Amino acid sequence: MMNRFLDRVPFLSRKRGRPTVAVLRLSGPIGMPLAIGRSLSLASLAGPIEQAFGIKSVKAVALLINSPGGSAVQSTLIHDRIRALAGEKSVPVFAFTEDVAASGGYMLALAGDEIYADASSIVGSIGVIAAGFGFSELLDKLGIERRIHTAGKSKAMLDAFRPEDPEDVKRLKALQNEIHVTFIDLVKRRRGDLLKGSDDNLFTGEFWTGTTAQKLGLIDGIGDVRTVMRARYGEKVKLKLIGGPSPWWRRRAFMREGTAGFHGVTGSFWADDLINAVEQRSLWARFGL
């Protein structure tokens, strides 16, 4: 009886008949929980992902991706959760790259059944990187002695305050190669015969514009979420944004609470904030952003 009444009301009838696409924004570095700004992790995204796939009669889920990468583990966890729910709910997933989908950001894009980007988007960087600083000579100049004691000969591997050990670098490279192989396998599994180019071209860590990425088969086309979803589901398609960043005051309150037990003073909190801000800035800067 209620459905018949709603169908007689023109506005409500039209609204009920509109196809819905859930839009999930994945913006920021991946797996940097103390960084200034928004960071992506499965813990922060599990709820919104469930919500997106839980919308009644949802036609598709659209991912808006703007990420320079970060944690390989968190990238994989987020990707796998999206794919698991897509399979369980039989809902197609479309990924849309904004400024950049690089490294772990491109891994997130691989969760899409189809991937789109702007012609000038930065796409790719299928590789693994570890970066840091060495302060051993600075300590010598300042007359500071580094004291470190371990149980386990490799426990202090790559310590920033000691001279770099070639054996430590060798171990690190071995770990990176394992992660790189896993990344490459995922790209090949998700893109398959669409890939155009040799492994020596695609998997060196190089990145490209959206136009070139399409030629290489890393994406399916050039387009934005509104245009592509209208072409796929009609002019009346409803794009429903899921979640969004928390207010700045809530993020800062959470971060203070999370660090208070370890530091006890706000000075340490702001020091962590500053260091993580530099790390986050350097991730974006690699792609000219």
N, C-alpha and C positions, 0 to 999 in steps of 0.2 A: 504493500500500500504506500509506504514512504517513497519507494523508488518511483512509483507512478506519479506521485505528487512532484518530486524533484524534476522528473522529465518534462512536466508541464511548465516549469519555470525556465524561460529561455536562457537566462544568464547561467544558472546552475547546470542546466542541461549541457550547454556548450563547454563549461568548465570540466564537467565529469567526463566528457568525451575526449579531452585533450590527452595525447600520449605524454608520458612523463619520462624524462631522462635525469637521473641523479648525477649531480656534478660534484666531484671531490677534488679539492685543490691540494696539491702536494708541492709546497713551496718552501725552499730553504735547504741548508745542508742536512745531511743524514747522519743521525747518531751522535749529535753533539749537545747533550742535555743541558749543559751549563752555558751555552753560547748566548750572547745577546741576540734577541730576535727569536724567530721560530725555528725549531729543529724537528726533523722527522724521525720517528721511531715507531715500531709496532705498538709500543705502550701508548703513545699519543694518538695513534691512528686506528687502533682496533675498533673503538666505538664508532667513529664516523664511517669506517668501511662497512661494519655490520649494518649501520643505519641506512647507508646507500643501497645495499642489496636487499634490505628489508622493506622497502617501500612497496606497497601493494600495487601489482600490475606494472611495475617499472619496466620500461622498454629496454633500457640500456644504462650503463654507468659510464660517465665520461671523466677521465682523469686530466686535470689541468696541471702540467708538470713544469716547474721552474726550479731546477736543482743542479748545482755543480758537482754533486756526489758527496761522498763521505764514507761511512761505515759499510763494508761489504756485507757484514752479517745482517744489519738492520735493513739494508736494501733487499737482500734475499728474503727476509722474513715478511716484509711488506708485500713484495711481489707474490710470494707464495700464498699469503692470506687472500689477496685479491683473486688469484687464479682459483683457489679452493672454493671460494664463495661463488665465483662465476660459474664453476662447474656444478655446484650444488643447486643453484637457483636457475640454471640455464639462461643466464643473462649475459648478453654480449658486452664487451668492454672496449671503449675507444680511448686512446691516449692522445693528448694534444700538448705539444711542446710549445712553451712560450719563449723566453729568452734563451734558456739552455736546458738540455737534458743530456748531461755528460757523466761518464763513469757510472756511479751508482744511480744518478738521475736517469740515465738511459736504461739501466736495469729496471727502474720503475716503469718506464715507457713500455718495456717488453711485456708487462702485464696486460697490455691492450691487445685485442684481436686485430685491431688496425691502429696504426700510428700516423699522426698528422703533425705538421710543423709549419711555422712561418718560413718563407723563403730565406729569411735572414737569421733564423734560429741556429744555435750552436748545438750540434748533435754528435754523439760518438764518445771519444776518449775511452775506448774499450781496453783498459789496462789497469795496472795497480801501482800506486805511488806511496812512498813513505818519505816524509820530509821532517827535518828538525834542525837543531843548531848544535854546534860544538863549542864548549867554553873552556877547554883545558888550558889553552895558551893565555886566556884572560885571567884565569886563576893564578897562573904562574906570575904574571905581571903584577897582580895585586898581592902576591905573597900569601895566598890562601891555600891550605893543604886539604885535599879531598880525602875523606876517610869513609870507607865503605866496607862492610863485612857481610859475607853471604855464606849460606849453606847450599852448595850447588854451584859448580864452576861457571855456569852460564847465567846465573840469576841476575847479574848486573850487565847483561849484554846490551850494547849500544848506549851505555850511560853517557849522558851529554857532557859530563864534567871530566871524562877521561879521554885520552887519545883513541881514535877509531881503530878497532881491531879488525884486520882483514877477515879473520875467521867469523866474527860477528856479522860482517857484511855478507859473507857467503851464506850463512844460515838464513839471514833475512831475505836474500834473493831467492832461496829455495822456497820459503813460505810464500813469497809474492808469486812465484811461478805456479804454485799449486792453486792459489786463488784465481790467477789469470786464466788457467785452464778451465776452472769451474765457470767463470764468466763467459768464456768463449763457447763452451758447451751450451750454456743457456741461450746465447744469441743464436746459435745454429739450430737449436731445438725450436725456438719461437719463430724465427724468420725463415728457416729452411731454404727452399729453392728460390726464395725471393732475393737472397743475397747475390750480389754481382761483384765479383772481385776476389782476389786471392787472400789467403790468411795474412800474408805479409803486408797487404794493403789495409785490410779491415781492422786488424787486431794489434796494431803497433802502439795504440794510445793516441793516435791522431784524431782530430775532430774536424767537422765540416759544417758548412751551412746546410740549411734544410734542403735547398735545391740540389746540392751534391749528394746529400744523404739519401734523397729519393732515388737518384741514379744508381747509388750503391746498394739499394734495396734495404737500407736500414729503416726507412719509413715508407708509408704507402702513398702519401700525397701531401700537397700543400693546401692548408685550410685551417680555419678556426672552428671552435666548437659550435657556435651558433649557425654558421653557414653549412657545415657538414651535417649536423643533426637535423636541420630543416630540410636539407636535401634527402635525408634518409627517412625521416618520420613525419614530414609535412610542415607546413608553415605554422600550424597551431601547436607545435611541440612545446612542452613546458620544461624549462631547464631549472631544476630544483637544486640550489646550492646547499650542500651538507656541511655542517660545522663551520669552522672558521677560526682564526686566531683568537686566543683569549685576550681580554683587555690587558693593557700594559701593566696596570697596577696589580692584577692578579698574578701575572707571570713573575713579577719581581717579588711579590710576597711569597710565592711558592719557592722561588729560588733561595730567598733568605732563610726560609724555614728549613729547606733541604740542606743547607750548608752550615746552619748555626751550631749543630751538634758537633761538627768537626773543627770549626774555626773559632766560634765563640765571639768573634768580633766582626763588624762590618768591613773592616779594612781588608781582611782576607777575601771576603766575598767580592769586593770591588776589584781586587787583584786578579781573581779567577775570571771575573767578567771581562777585564781588559785583555787578558791572554787569549781567552776564547774568541773575543771579538776580532783580534788580529788573525787568528787561525781561520775564522769564518771569512774575513775579508780577503785573505789570500786565496781561498778556494774560488771565490767569484773572480778575483783579479786574473787568474790563469786564463780566463776566457774573455778578457777585455771588458768585464762588466764591473 
